[in-house]
């Protein structure tokens, strides 16, 4: 890693570092011998010898020594490690805050409080699959208001299950579900639109209470017939 004069941080390969240090070493020798005018041109070779990585210490500079001769140089490099980073860092990426707490092994996005390994305050969109052992949705009554029984006006009658394929799926895997535009006509609160792409999505999780309600209603009817 090198810090440029403009304040930007960039990565430079070891070979580039070697070349720079060789040029500096050669220039220093040239300047030292600038007064010797009775020089003759001779062929020479340059080899990279031993490279030593030094532990970080404030003020330690990279150095190069020649264990060969003036005409057959063998450059040995000593390069100190960079300054260790902090266990906790934060910054802004395209207007989104990112906080990393290394000591607690937690990452926070757009939020000051990190509850789990990854905490995201806001929406998340992915075009791939999410594989996990559990998905827990917040449901504590202390987070809710206007709690009441599900209205009898809502039924499963207007849901139209479909079989389809996603255009972007090269595997052409068959899928089951609903068409968001159809669901929106009767259950608009189950459909959301992405502000960036305009695409609609369905909250399948909130269909479950309606299914449970219908099953309970059927069970009550069956009991009344006995």
Secondary structure, DSSP 4 states (H G I P E B T S, - for coil): -EE-TTS-EE---HHHHHHHHHHHHHHHHHHHTTT---------EEEEEEEEEEPP-TT---EEEE-S-SSEEEEEEEEEPPPPPPSEEEEEETTEEEEEETTTTEEEES-S---SSEEESS----SS----S-------GGG--S--PPPTT--STT---EEE--TT-TT---EEE--HHHHHHH-GGGEEE-TTT--EEE-GGGGHHHHHHHHHHHHHHHHHH-
